[in-house]
Amino acid sequence: MTNDLPTQEHGSRAVTKLGATCTGAGVHFAVFSENAEAVELCLFDSATDQQEARRIRLGEPRDGIWSAYVDGAGPGQLYGYRAYGPYRPAEGLRFNPHKLLLDPYARAITGRSTESDRVLAYSPGASPDDASAMNTQDSAAVAPKGVVIDPAFDWGSDRRPGVPWEETVIYECHVKGMTARHPEVSPGERRRYLGLVSEPILRHLKSLGVTAVELLPVHQFWDQRALLRRGLVNYWGYNTIGYFAPEARYATGDDGRQVVEFKEMVKRLHEHGIEVILDVVFNHSGEGDEIGPTIVFRGLDNQTYYRLDGRHPNKYIEVTGCGNTLNLSHPRVFQLVMDSLRYWVEEMHVDGFRLDLAPALCRTAYGIDVQNGIIAAILADPVLSTVKWIAEPWDLGDDGYQLGRFPQRIAEWNDDYRDTVRRFWRGDKGQVGAMASRLSGSSDVFSAGRGPLASVNFVTCHDGLTLRDLVSYGRKRNLANGEQNRDGADANHSRNWGVEGPTDDDNVRRVRERLQHNFIATTALSLGVPMISAGDEIGRTQQGNNNAYCQDNEVSWLNWAEADAGRLMFVKEVLRVRRECACFRRRTFFSGQADPATGIKDVMWLREDGHEMAAHDWHSHKRHVLGMLVRNDVAQGGDREPGGDEQTPAAAALLLVLNASDIACHFHLPEMPPGGKWQGVLDTARPNVPWDEHVAEHLEMVPYSLVLLGYAASRQA
């Protein structure tokens, strides 16, 4: 054993490479701890060992990095660390050498979550800030362990699909939930990375027109003790303990196969032109609050890895709702995040990231700065700046709502879009002005320099009601979570349309069906980047649960056997229309300027009488109908693009009409240049019904419906 370790270049100096690195004859191990007094490397012969086969006391650290080289070690070697130092929680020091600790840079992790007291650093039943209450039970038998991997993989000719933002359609899904109940996926691939790229799933994604899957967290995560005691788990996975390790429960084994199978998933998705975006959770870790387990960061160096309350260092500054906040103000924690992101791009070939609770990553002692810090480093990085970035633009701390404030090249989940569209179609008063802004890319939220593609438009996502439940429940139903229905948002802007939950009432069912089609069409035909929540296209329900984070069961899994074929057909059709109509894929906001050749503006907002909205119309609380007339030759904010294929008329203009009132609407069509005709494209009151006839002077719309018409010259119609 030696301390001569591999290095990597950072700027003008070489630094020790963190993690476990294989050479031909052994493995280099390196871990960071600034405040530890001693660190031991612990090697295990198998995952079932009750204690380590060998302990190696590491030599003096260099810049806080403790390291060693172990001859004869190689892929498959299991390992962990023990860190020595004071256990004084009142001072923020929580060293306990009785606790086996993960390598923060472990590429693979074996072992499952446990509610055992052995992973607690303090004695059960005692106050965790009592320095005399150290728990001396050894945790090696139950703690997760790192696995040394062989990084070799045959990527062949793999290349990033490189789909432009304006062509992107995001499908947010859960690796396990997509396939757990799919009858055509082989049992051995269900619930796994390989199941996500099985033939029936790939066929489904391709037929929809999806260009990117946004995966709920796939970093190794930990199930909270409270959930385990209730017989539940953290299904969503927003509780990371390994930022370099693919979650093993989605693989056929946890001996390193998780790395190979994740890479195989990415490779196959790329072969079909589908990008992979990871939902990553760098705002907090899975160790939870002060009484959570000690399995990685807390035991290695609590003061370094977490933001502590300066007046009460035994407590964490908590802006995440999950018990702790990672301390990105420390250069080594900042490096951990950057190294992790580069690893997933360079070694795992992913195409982008969604930053969970992104403002928490941008907090300093002086407040939030979303233009600098980690965001600036990402955009300046030669590797990371080439992939897609999406921010969840809020956290739970002061001034945590940052929608619209991120810099160029960072798209944002637009919850203003979600809430406005929900309120409008629910029939709330005074929504037409806000709805027009959402349809046209939310220029009131995002600066002109960023454009509409900064907005990721969604009505539903993993967090909240499904689309079907949004129109079936007026109140959340989360009792199965075991928290007396106190968890989950109360303001869902939902409506049950007369009956709470499932019903046999045909009138209620028809309006619910129409509303779901309205939501889908609105999302597809708005400027910005559309995102679909997995299962909405086949009518998935969670029975009113709007916080199913702990429901790893049929509440959350997609029920393919009861898929709504009509809904699926409509989603495919509306996404096809988006692809073929250039005006919905603009890179710049509308200007309101007219084309000199036709006199048609790039956008006009119309009343029921076919005339443009006047200033007073926007402020009318009685108005529930809105027409959006757009010129269909602009995709890129000025670039002309040909019309669609044989299925869609090469329309010079498109008219989108939304009737969110409870009465039928008689909508007069606007005056257009002579020589053309209006033809139906979509109608949510009669989805999947061919619309062959031309529309003359007016349009009859049923309550709560959406219609899209195309205006084409006679020779094109």
Rosetta blueprint (number, residue, H / E / L):
1 M L
2 T E
3 N L
4 D L
5 L L
6 P L
7 T E
8 Q E
9 E E
10 H E
11 G L
12 S L
13 R E
14 A E
15 V E
16 T E
17 K L
18 L L
19 G E
20 A E
21 T E
22 C E
23 T L
24 G L
25 A L
26 G E
27 V E
28 H E
29 F E
30 A E
31 V E
32 F E
33 S L
34 E L
35 N L
36 A L
37 E L
38 A E
39 V E
40 E E
41 L E
42 C E
43 L E
44 F E
45 D L
46 S L
47 A L
48 T L
49 D L
50 Q L
51 Q L
52 E L
53 A L
54 R E
55 R E
56 I E
57 R E
58 L L
59 G L
60 E L
61 P L
62 R E
63 D L
64 G L
65 I E
66 W E
67 S E
68 A E
69 Y E
70 V E
71 D E
72 G L
73 A L
74 G L
75 P L
76 G L
77 Q L
78 L E
79 Y E
80 G E
81 Y E
82 R E
83 A E
84 Y E
85 G L
86 P L
87 Y E
88 R E
89 P H
90 A H
91 E H
92 G L
93 L E
94 R E
95 F L
96 N L
97 P L
98 H L
99 K L
100 L L
101 L E
102 L L
103 D L
104 P L
105 Y L
106 A L
107 R L
108 A L
109 I E
110 T E
111 G L
112 R L
113 S L
114 T L
115 E L
116 S L
117 D H
118 R H
119 V H
120 L L
121 A L
122 Y E
123 S L
124 P L
125 G L
126 A L
127 S L
128 P L
129 D L
130 D L
131 A L
132 S L
133 A L
134 M E
135 N L
136 T L
137 Q L
138 D L
139 S L
140 A L
141 A L
142 V L
143 A L
144 P L
145 K E
146 G E
147 V E
148 V L
149 I L
150 D L
151 P L
152 A L
153 F L
154 D L
155 W L
156 G L
157 S L
158 D L
159 R L
160 R L
161 P L
162 G L
163 V L
164 P L
165 W H
166 E H
167 E H
168 T L
169 V L
170 I E
171 Y E
172 E E
173 C E
174 H L
175 V H
176 K H
177 G H
178 M H
179 T H
180 A L
181 R L
182 H L
183 P L
184 E L
185 V L
186 S L
187 P L
188 G L
189 E L
190 R L
191 R L
192 R L
193 Y H
194 L H
195 G H
196 L H
197 V L
198 S L
199 E H
200 P H
201 I H
202 L H
203 R H
204 H H
205 L H
206 K H
207 S H
208 L H
209 G L
210 V L
211 T L
212 A E
213 V E
214 E E
215 L E
216 L L
217 P L
218 V L
219 H E
220 Q E
221 F E
222 W L
223 D L
224 Q L
225 R H
226 A H
227 L H
228 L H
229 R H
230 R L
231 G L
232 L L
233 V L
234 N L
235 Y L
236 W L
237 G L
238 Y L
239 N L
240 T E
241 I E
242 G E
243 Y E
244 F E
245 A E
246 P E
247 E L
248 A H
249 R H
250 Y H
251 A L
252 T L
253 G L
254 D L
255 D L
256 G L
257 R H
258 Q H
259 V H
260 V H
261 E H
262 F H
263 K H
264 E H
265 M H
266 V H
267 K H
268 R H
269 L H
270 H H
271 E H
272 H L
273 G L
274 I L
275 E E
276 V E
277 I E
278 L E
279 D E
280 V E
281 V L
282 F L
283 N L
284 H L
285 S L
286 G L
287 E L
288 G L
289 D L
290 E L
291 I L
292 G L
293 P L
294 T L
295 I L
296 V L
297 F H
298 R H
299 G H
300 L H
301 D H
302 N H
303 Q H
304 T H
305 Y H
306 Y E
307 R L
308 L E
309 D L
310 G L
311 R L
312 H L
313 P L
314 N L
315 K L
316 Y E
317 I L
318 E L
319 V L
320 T L
321 G L
322 C L
323 G L
324 N L
325 T L
326 L E
327 N L
328 L L
329 S L
330 H L
331 P H
332 R H
333 V H
334 F H
335 Q H
336 L H
337 V H
338 M H
339 D H
340 S H
341 L H
342 R H
343 Y H
344 W H
345 V H
346 E H
347 E L
348 M L
349 H L
350 V L
351 D L
352 G E
353 F E
354 R E
355 L E
356 D L
357 L L
358 A H
359 P H
360 A H
361 L H
362 C H
363 R E
364 T E
365 A L
366 Y L
367 G E
368 I E
369 D L
370 V L
371 Q L
372 N L
373 G H
374 I H
375 I H
376 A H
377 A H
378 I H
379 L H
380 A H
381 D L
382 P L
383 V L
384 L H
385 S H
386 T H
387 V L
388 K E
389 W E
390 I E
391 A E
392 E L
393 P L
394 W E
395 D L
396 L L
397 G L
398 D L
399 D L
400 G L
401 Y E
402 Q L
403 L L
404 G L
405 R L
406 F L
407 P L
408 Q L
409 R L
410 I L
411 A E
412 E E
413 W E
414 N L
415 D H
416 D H
417 Y H
418 R H
419 D H
420 T H
421 V H
422 R H
423 R H
424 F H
425 W H
426 R H
427 G L
428 D L
429 K L
430 G L
431 Q L
432 V H
433 G H
434 A H
435 M H
436 A H
437 S H
438 R H
439 L H
440 S L
441 G L
442 S L
443 S L
444 D L
445 V L
446 F L
447 S L
448 A L
449 G L
450 R L
451 G L
452 P H
453 L H
454 A H
455 S E
456 V E
457 N E
458 F L
459 V L
460 T L
461 C L
462 H L
463 D L
464 G L
465 L L
466 T L
467 L H
468 R H
469 D H
470 L H
471 V L
472 S L
473 Y L
474 G L
475 R L
476 K L
477 R L
478 N L
479 L H
480 A H
481 N H
482 G L
483 E L
484 Q L
485 N L
486 R L
487 D L
488 G L
489 A L
490 D L
491 A L
492 N L
493 H L
494 S L
495 R L
496 N L
497 W L
498 G L
499 V L
500 E L
501 G L
502 P L
503 T L
504 D L
505 D L
506 D H
507 N H
508 V H
509 R H
510 R H
511 V H
512 R H
513 E H
514 R H
515 L H
516 Q H
517 H H
518 N H
519 F H
520 I H
521 A H
522 T H
523 T H
524 A H
525 L L
526 S L
527 L L
528 G L
529 V E
530 P E
531 M E
532 I E
533 S E
534 A L
535 G L
536 D H
537 E H
538 I H
539 G L
540 R L
541 T L
542 Q L
543 Q L
544 G L
545 N L
546 N L
547 N L
548 A H
549 Y H
550 C H
551 Q L
552 D L
553 N L
554 E L
555 V L
556 S L
557 W L
558 L L
559 N L
560 W H
561 A H
562 E H
563 A L
564 D L
565 A H
566 G H
567 R H
568 L H
569 M H
570 F H
571 V H
572 K H
573 E H
574 V H
575 L H
576 R H
577 V H
578 R H
579 R H
580 E H
581 C L
582 A H
583 C H
584 F H
585 R H
586 R L
587 R L
588 T L
589 F L
590 F L
591 S L
592 G L
593 Q L
594 A E
595 D L
596 P L
597 A L
598 T L
599 G L
600 I L
601 K E
602 D L
603 V E
604 M E
605 W E
606 L E
607 R L
608 E L
609 D L
610 G L
611 H L
612 E E
613 M L
614 A L
615 A H
616 H H
617 D H
618 W H
619 H L
620 S L
621 H L
622 K L
623 R L
624 H L
625 V E
626 L E
627 G E
628 M E
629 L E
630 V E
631 R E
632 N L
633 D L
634 V L
635 A L
636 Q L
637 G L
638 G L
639 D L
640 R L
641 E L
642 P L
643 G L
644 G L
645 D L
646 E L
647 Q L
648 T L
649 P L
650 A L
651 A L
652 A L
653 A E
654 L E
655 L E
656 L E
657 V E
658 L E
659 N E
660 A L
661 S L
662 D L
663 I L
664 A L
665 C E
666 H E
667 F E
668 H E
669 L L
670 P L
671 E L
672 M L
673 P L
674 P L
675 G L
676 G E
677 K E
678 W E
679 Q E
680 G E
681 V E
682 L E
683 D E
684 T L
685 A L
686 R L
687 P L
688 N L
689 V L
690 P L
691 W L
692 D L
693 E L
694 H E
695 V E
696 A L
697 E L
698 H E
699 L E
700 E E
701 M E
702 V L
703 P L
704 Y L
705 S E
706 L E
707 V E
708 L E
709 L E
710 G E
711 Y E
712 A E
713 A E
714 S L
715 R L
716 Q L
717 A L
